[in-house]
Amino acid sequence: MSDSPEVVIGRYFDAWVNPTAEELRGVFAPDAVWVDRPQGVRRGAESIAAQITAQLAAVGGVTVDVVSMLTDGRTAMVEQVSRSKVRDTPMSTVVMAVFEFEADGRITQWREAYDVKSMLDQIEAAVKSIHSGKPKS
């Protein structure tokens, strides 16, 4: 493997702050699969990079704090807290993810799960604060 799973995941999450499809696409194998439990399955580096770039750009980028990471060969399990803002309203989501890697270090599969209701509640609160003119902190 050219880079360890820890290095690839760190580089990938660092790119979430100012996402570009090209940079995000580069960490995935061409036939990679992203299983986003709440939102479905996406196949191919192009599709994955386009979708994640759009999601991240919609909130002005995301900062990821890795709480814990376990690796075993070409598999990594990550507990993370993803933080963003909708206007001035902070949002955070706890995510559990499993990454599988090719020998060259590219991600072949990314499976993740998170609490959709919590995320939607935070978005609703952000929208209400935008309409009220008062950011929620």
N, C-alpha and C positions, 0 to 999 in steps of 0.2 A: 504494500500500500504506500503511495507516495506521501500522504499526510495521514495522521492518525484521525480516528473519528472525532476526538476532542477538538483537534485543530480545525477540521472541516466544519463542524457544528458551530464553533466559535466564530469562524469567518462568515458563515452563513447568517447567523443571528446579528453579527455586527453590521452586515449589509442591510438589515431591516430598518436602520435609522434613516438612510437616504437610499431607498431601493431603486435599482435599475434592473430591467429584465435581463440584460446581458450578464450582469454580475451574478444574479440569482440563478440563471440558467446554467452557468458554468459549474455549479456544484452538483448538478444532477446528471446521471447517465441518460443518454438519449431516450431510452425506453422506461424511464423511471415511473413510479406510481406513487401518487399522494392520496392517502385514504384519510380524508377529513370526516370523521364519524358524523358530525352534525350536517355537513354540507355535501357529502358524496365523494366520489372518486374521480381523480383527474389522471390522465395518462400522457406521458411524454414530457420531456424537459421544457419544450416550447410552451405547452399548455399550462404546466405547473408554474413556470416563471411568469407568464402573462397574468394568471389569476392572482398569485401571491403579490405581484407588483401592484396590481390594481387595488387589492385589499389594503395593502400597506400605505399606498399613496393616498387613499381615501381618508385616512386619519393622520396624514402628515408624517408617516413613519412610526416605527414601534421600537421601543427599547426592551430588550429581553434580559432578564436576570435568571441565570441558570441556578436553581436551588440545589439540585443534585443531578449527577450523571454517573451511570454505570455502564461500563463497556465490557464486551466479551468478544474478542476477535473483531469481526466485521459488523457487530451489532452494538448499538448504543441506546440506552433508555435515559430519557431526560425528563426532569420535572422543572418547569420554568414558570416564571411570572412575566407575562407580556404586558407592557404598559404603553398607553398612548393617551392622546387627548382628542376630544371632539370639541372644537373651539377651545375654550379654557377649562373644560370639564375633564378631569382625569378619569381614566378607565384602566382597569387591570383585570387580567384573566389568568387563572392557573391552568396550565396545559400539561398533559402527560403525553409524551411522544416516544416512539420507537423508530430508529433509523437503521436501515440496512445499507451496507456499502459494497461496491465492487473492489477488486484488488487494487485498482488505481486510485481509490479514495473518493470516487463519485458516489452520490446517494442513488441507490436503486429503488428503495421504498421508504416512505415516510408515512407513518400511521400516527394519528393524534386524536385525542379526545379532550373535551373541555365542557364546562357547564354553559350551555347556550342560554338558558334562562337568565343567569347572572349577567351575561354579556348584553342580552336584549334589554334587561332592566336598566343597565348603565347607559345604553344608547338612548332609551326613553327619557331618563333623567337628564341627559345632556341636551336632548332636543327641547325639553321643557325649560331648561335653564337658558337656552338660546332665545326662546320665545319670551321668557320673562325678563331677559336682559341681565340676569344674575348668574355668574358662573358658580357651579357647585364644586367645592374643594374637598 
